[in-house]
Amino acid sequence: MNESRTHVPPAPGRRGPVVAIGNFDGVHRGHRTLLANAREKAAARGVSSAVLTFEPHPRAYFQPDKPLFRITPQAEKARVLARSGVDAVHVRAFDAALAGMSPEAFVDELIAGALDASGVVVGYDFHFGKGRAGTPAILTELCAARGIGCDVVPVVEEAGAPVSSSAIRAALAEGAIARANALLGYRWFVLGEVRHGDKRGRTLGYPTANMALPEGCGLAHGIYAVRLSADDVVRDGVASYGRRPTFDDGAPLLETFVFDFAGDLYGKEVGVELVGFIRGEERFDSAQALIAQMDRDSARARELLAEQDGLESML
């Protein structure tokens, strides 16, 4: 059982869903504990479970000119939530109406109204309503007055530190993929369309599937052991994320070389998960020096991919 710190039971007559509420950027281990709590509470009451989340991220709404490093942009978040075991996922637009809503209106219009919830589950640091005025304590009080159950899930820790979206962003920015994946509980991944590049990799003996990652992506530039999923087949590979300093210092791209594969991926929607970090981005004096290093990177990637990390894949 995923225990909650604060628990208020619902009124006996309420039969609506138990709803987990949050932004859920990353859908990390802390979030997944919260989702499991909602599923368990729903099962115990014989009702359905659901998630209420918001798009865009509130920080992106309030600071549109400041790119936000989303751990899971909308498509990736939807995939992880869909695999979380909840019965329904509701996405509410974070707009001026929601941003200006009082805590009381949030409960009346969304929780009691649109969702007809019998219970809600939130994290210990959840805030809602205009100016983030609503707190877990206020939510508990408002829900209790309306016969709605409320559970507040305490912090989840890893190695004595809170599991948080901020900690995961910091780990990805450092290239600490093993730490980021441990905090997530699955291997961090990206989804996107393979685009045409300058085809320089083909001339080097390393043809790549190229993807532009979302604006604001703070992933460390460097070389990674990866797996790529296309057409329901997952293949091992090695990827470079960065500006290609040996040649052009262009816009950042994720360039994936798929081992033992000669097919065409252009225009396909693919997923790439990061398994391990190999080295930082470097500039080489010649194409020959780069190829020699790519050979070593590929060998190291195969070693990392042969290891078992026990983590879930979202590909």
C-alpha positions in Angstrom: 0.0 0.0 0.0 1.3 3.5 -0.9 0.5 5.3 2.3 -0.7 8.9 2.4 0.3 11.4 5.1 -3.2 13.0 5.3 -6.3 11.0 4.6 -9.9 12.2 4.6 -12.5 9.6 3.5 -15.3 10.5 1.0 -18.9 10.7 1.9 -20.6 7.3 1.5 -22.8 8.4 -1.4 -20.0 9.5 -3.7 -19.2 7.1 -6.5 -17.1 9.2 -8.9 -13.4 8.5 -9.7 -10.4 8.9 -7.4 -8.3 11.5 -9.2 -4.6 12.2 -8.9 -3.9 15.8 -9.7 -0.6 17.4 -10.7 1.7 18.7 -13.5 3.5 15.4 -13.5 6.6 16.6 -15.5 8.7 13.5 -15.8 6.0 11.2 -14.2 8.8 10.2 -11.9 8.9 7.8 -9.0 7.3 10.3 -6.7 4.5 10.9 -9.1 4.1 7.2 -9.7 3.7 6.6 -6.0 0.9 9.2 -6.1 -0.7 7.4 -9.1 -0.5 4.1 -7.3 -2.2 5.5 -4.3 -5.0 6.8 -6.4 -5.4 3.3 -8.1 -5.4 1.6 -4.7 -7.9 4.0 -3.2 -10.2 3.6 -6.2 -10.0 -0.2 -6.1 -10.8 -0.3 -2.4 -13.9 1.8 -3.0 -14.9 0.0 -6.2 -14.7 3.1 -8.4 -12.5 4.2 -11.3 -9.1 6.0 -11.1 -8.1 9.0 -13.1 -5.4 11.7 -13.6 -6.0 15.4 -14.0 -3.0 17.2 -15.5 -2.4 20.5 -17.3 -0.9 21.7 -20.6 1.0 23.8 -21.1 3.1 23.6 -18.0 2.2 26.5 -15.7 5.7 27.8 -15.8 5.6 28.0 -19.6 2.3 29.8 -19.4 3.5 32.5 -16.9 7.0 32.8 -18.5 6.4 32.1 -22.3 9.7 33.8 -23.3 11.8 31.6 -21.0 12.1 28.1 -22.5 11.4 25.3 -20.0 13.3 22.1 -20.0 10.4 19.6 -20.0 11.4 16.2 -18.9 8.4 14.8 -20.6 6.8 17.1 -23.2 3.1 16.5 -23.8 3.4 13.4 -26.0 5.9 11.7 -23.8 3.9 12.5 -20.6 0.8 11.1 -22.2 2.6 7.9 -23.0 3.9 7.4 -19.5 0.5 8.3 -17.9 -1.3 5.9 -20.3 1.0 3.1 -19.0 0.5 4.0 -15.3 -2.6 1.8 -14.9 -5.1 4.6 -14.2 -8.4 4.3 -16.0 -8.6 7.8 -17.5 -6.3 10.7 -18.2 -7.8 14.2 -18.3 -5.8 17.1 -19.7 -7.0 20.6 -18.7 -5.7 23.6 -20.6 -3.7 25.9 -18.4 -5.1 29.2 -19.5 -6.1 32.6 -18.1 -9.4 31.1 -16.7 -7.6 28.4 -14.8 -4.7 30.7 -13.7 -7.3 33.1 -12.2 -9.4 30.5 -10.5 -9.8 30.7 -6.7 -9.0 27.5 -4.7 -12.8 27.2 -3.9 -13.7 27.5 -7.6 -11.0 25.0 -8.5 -12.6 22.4 -6.2 -16.2 23.3 -7.2 -15.7 23.6 -11.0 -13.1 20.9 -11.6 -13.0 18.4 -8.8 -16.6 18.3 -7.8 -18.1 19.6 -11.0 -16.3 18.4 -14.2 -14.8 15.3 -12.7 -17.5 14.5 -10.1 -14.6 13.0 -8.1 -15.2 10.9 -5.0 -11.6 11.5 -3.9 -8.4 13.2 -4.9 -4.8 12.4 -4.3 -2.0 15.1 -4.4 1.6 15.4 -3.5 2.9 17.1 -0.4 4.0 20.2 -2.4 0.9 20.6 -4.5 -0.4 24.2 -5.0 -3.4 25.3 -6.9 -5.6 28.4 -7.5 -4.7 32.0 -8.3 -1.3 32.9 -7.0 -0.7 29.3 -5.9 -2.9 30.2 -2.9 -4.2 26.6 -2.5 -2.2 24.2 -0.4 -2.7 20.5 0.5 -4.2 21.6 3.8 -6.6 24.0 2.1 -7.5 21.3 -0.4 -8.2 18.8 2.3 -10.5 21.3 4.1 -12.4 22.2 0.9 -12.8 18.6 -0.1 -14.0 17.5 3.3 -16.7 20.2 3.3 -18.0 18.8 0.0 -17.8 15.1 1.0 -14.8 14.4 -1.2 -12.0 12.3 0.0 -8.5 13.7 0.0 -5.1 12.0 0.4 -1.8 13.9 0.5 1.2 11.7 -0.4 4.5 12.5 1.4 7.9 13.1 -0.3 9.5 10.1 -1.9 13.3 10.0 -1.4 16.2 8.4 -3.2 19.5 8.2 -1.4 18.2 10.6 1.3 17.1 13.3 -1.2 13.6 14.1 -2.5 12.7 12.7 -5.9 11.8 15.8 -7.9 11.5 17.1 -11.4 14.2 19.7 -10.6 16.7 16.9 -9.5 16.0 15.0 -12.7 16.5 18.1 -14.9 19.8 18.7 -13.2 20.9 15.1 -13.7 20.1 15.2 -17.4 21.9 18.5 -17.7 25.0 16.9 -16.3 24.8 13.8 -18.5 24.1 11.7 -15.3 21.7 9.4 -17.2 21.9 6.6 -14.6 20.9 8.9 -11.8 18.1 10.5 -13.9 16.7 7.1 -14.9 16.9 5.9 -11.3 14.8 8.9 -10.2 12.3 8.4 -13.0 12.0 4.7 -12.5 12.2 4.2 -16.3 14.7 5.1 -19.0 14.4 8.7 -20.1 13.2 8.9 -23.7 12.2 11.3 -26.5 9.7 11.0 -29.3 9.9 12.7 -32.7 10.2 12.5 -36.5 13.4 11.5 -38.2 14.4 14.4 -40.4 16.9 14.8 -43.3 20.3 16.0 -42.3 23.5 16.8 -44.3 24.1 13.0 -44.6 27.7 13.5 -43.4 27.4 10.5 -41.1 26.9 8.2 -44.1 30.2 9.4 -45.6 31.9 8.5 -42.3 30.4 5.0 -42.2 27.9 6.0 -39.5 24.5 6.9 -41.1 22.2 8.5 -38.4 18.6 9.1 -37.7 18.4 12.8 -36.8 15.8 14.4 -34.5 15.4 17.9 -33.3 14.6 17.9 -29.5 12.1 20.5 -28.1 13.2 24.1 -27.5 14.6 24.4 -23.9 15.9 20.8 -23.8 18.7 20.9 -21.3 20.2 17.5 -22.0 24.0 17.5 -21.8 25.8 17.5 -25.1 27.6 14.3 -25.6 27.5 10.6 -26.7 25.0 8.2 -25.3 24.2 4.5 -25.5 20.6 4.3 -26.7 17.8 2.2 -28.0 15.6 3.4 -30.9 12.1 2.2 -31.5 10.6 2.4 -35.0 7.7 0.3 -36.6 7.3 -1.5 -33.3 10.9 -2.8 -33.4 13.5 -1.7 -30.8 17.1 -1.7 -31.8 20.4 -0.8 -30.0 22.5 2.1 -31.0 24.7 5.0 -30.1 23.7 8.7 -30.3 25.3 12.1 -30.3 23.4 15.1 -29.0 24.9 18.4 -29.7 26.1 20.9 -32.4 28.6 18.8 -34.3 31.7 21.0 -33.4 34.0 19.1 -35.7 32.0 20.3 -38.8 29.5 23.1 -38.4 28.4 24.0 -34.8 24.8 24.1 -35.9 21.6 23.8 -34.0 21.5 20.9 -31.5 20.4 17.5 -33.0 20.0 14.0 -31.6 21.8 11.8 -34.2 21.4 8.1 -33.7 23.4 5.4 -35.4 21.4 2.1 -35.2 23.6 -1.0 -34.9 23.2 -3.6 -37.7 20.5 -1.8 -39.5 20.4 -0.6 -43.1 16.7 0.5 -43.4 15.2 4.0 -44.1 13.8 5.9 -41.2 13.3 9.3 -42.8 9.9 10.7 -42.0 9.1 8.0 -39.4 8.0 8.7 -35.8 10.5 7.1 -33.6 11.3 6.9 -29.9 14.8 7.0 -28.4 15.7 6.0 -24.9 19.0 6.9 -23.2 20.6 4.0 -21.4 24.1 5.4 -20.5 26.4 8.4 -21.0 29.7 7.7 -22.8 31.5 11.1 -23.1 31.0 14.8 -23.6 30.9 16.5 -27.0 34.4 17.1 -28.5 35.9 18.8 -31.5 38.3 16.6 -33.6 41.2 17.7 -35.9 40.1 15.4 -38.7 37.4 13.1 -39.9 39.7 10.1 -39.4 40.2 11.0 -35.7 36.4 11.4 -35.3 35.8 8.0 -37.0 38.3 6.3 -34.7 36.6 7.8 -31.7 33.1 6.8 -33.0 34.4 3.2 -33.3 35.4 3.3 -29.6 32.0 4.9 -28.7 30.1 2.2 -30.5 32.0 -0.5 -28.6 31.4 1.2 -25.3 27.7 1.6 -26.2 27.4 -2.1 -26.8 28.9 -2.8 -23.4 26.5 -0.5 -21.6 23.5 -1.9 -23.5 24.4 -5.4 -22.5 24.1 -4.5 -18.9 20.8 -5.0 -17.0 19.5 -1.9 -15.1 16.1 -3.4 -14.1 14.3 -0.3 -15.3 11.1 -0.1 -17.4 11.2 1.0 -21.0 8.6 3.4 -22.4 9.4 2.6 -26.1 
